[in-house]
Amino acid sequence: MAKKCWIERNKRKQRTVNKFKELRRKLKEEKDYVGLSMLPRDASPTRVVNRCEVTGRRRAYLRRFRLSRITFREMASAGLIPGVTKSSW
């Protein structure tokens, strides 16, 4: 489990991105790069990290399921993810 402060920091970054979304789009259309540089750093969407919804782990993240590989495997084995079965050939 990731530290709660890391998870909360990421949520705060996401809120900041959402807050400045329209302003960033407008400044980019006008090619006002000085105005873009005046915005907070966390207003950039690249600052937000993909994290597992259950554990908060950022590595080995599966975008389709919004889970880390470890959590995905545990939930899939328990049958908690619909449509996912263990493959055998």
Order of alpha helices (4+ residues) and beta strands (2+ residues): alpha-alpha-alpha-beta-beta-alpha
